[in-house]
C-alpha cells in the first residue's frame, strides 16, 4: 500500500520547486487543501509540467482525462496513491 504521507511530502516538494520560480505563492503556503489552479495560479501548461514531474518522480502515467477532476493537493495525492496501488 502506498503511504499517503510519503506521497504528500514528495508532491509538496515538486510543487514547492515550481513555487520558487513560477507560482505567485510562497512554498510554505502549499497545504493539502490548496487548490491547484485557483490558489497556485497554474495555467494548463504549468499543470502539465507539474504532472510530468510527478509522473517521473513516481514512475506512473497520469490519465489526462482525470486531471480535470483534481482540484486540491489532497485530490492529487490521493490519485497518485490510487495509481501506485493499481500497479
C-alpha positions in Angstrom: 0.0 0.0 0.0 1.3 3.4 -1.0 2.0 5.7 2.0 -0.1 8.8 1.8 2.3 10.9 3.9 5.3 10.0 1.8 3.4 10.8 -1.4 2.2 14.1 0.1 5.8 15.0 1.1 7.2 14.3 -2.4 4.3 16.0 -4.2 4.7 19.1 -2.0 8.5 19.1 -2.8 7.6 19.1 -6.5 5.1 21.9 -6.1 7.4 23.9 -3.9 10.0 23.7 -6.6 7.5 25.3 -9.0 6.5 27.8 -6.4 10.1 29.2 -6.2 10.2 30.1 -9.8 6.7 30.0 -11.4 3.9 30.4 -8.9 2.5 33.5 -7.2 2.6 31.8 -3.8 5.2 31.0 -1.2 6.2 27.3 -0.9 5.1 27.3 2.8 1.5 28.2 1.7 1.1 24.9 -0.1 -1.2 22.7 2.0 -3.4 19.7 1.4 -6.4 21.9 0.9 -4.7 24.2 -1.5 -6.5 24.4 -4.9 -4.0 23.7 -7.6 -5.4 26.0 -10.3 -7.0 28.7 -8.2 -4.6 29.1 -5.3 -1.4 28.2 -7.0 -2.3 30.2 -10.1 -1.1 27.5 -12.5 -2.3 27.6 -16.1 -2.9 24.5 -18.1 0.7 24.3 -19.5 2.1 24.6 -16.0 -0.3 21.9 -14.7 1.1 19.6 -17.4 4.7 20.4 -16.4 3.8 19.5 -12.8 2.1 16.3 -13.9 5.2 15.4 -16.0 7.4 15.9 -13.0 5.0 13.8 -10.8 5.0 11.1 -13.4 8.8 11.0 -13.4 9.0 11.1 -9.7 6.6 8.3 -9.1 7.2 6.4 -12.3 3.5 6.5 -13.2 1.3 7.6 -16.1 -1.4 10.1 -15.2 -4.5 9.8 -17.3 -5.1 13.2 -18.8 -8.9 12.9 -18.6 -8.6 12.7 -14.8 -6.8 15.9 -14.4 -10.0 17.9 -14.6 -11.3 16.1 -11.5 -8.4 17.1 -9.4 -8.9 20.3 -7.5 -6.7 20.2 -4.4 -3.3 18.9 -3.5 -5.1 16.3 -1.4 -7.0 15.2 -4.5 -3.7 14.9 -6.4 -2.0 12.9 -3.7 -5.0 10.5 -3.4 -5.0 10.0 -7.1 -1.2 9.3 -7.2 -1.8 6.8 -4.3 -4.5 5.1 -6.2 -2.4 4.8 -9.3 0.5 3.4 -7.3 -1.8 0.8 -5.6 -3.1 -0.3 -9.0 0.4 -1.1 -10.4 
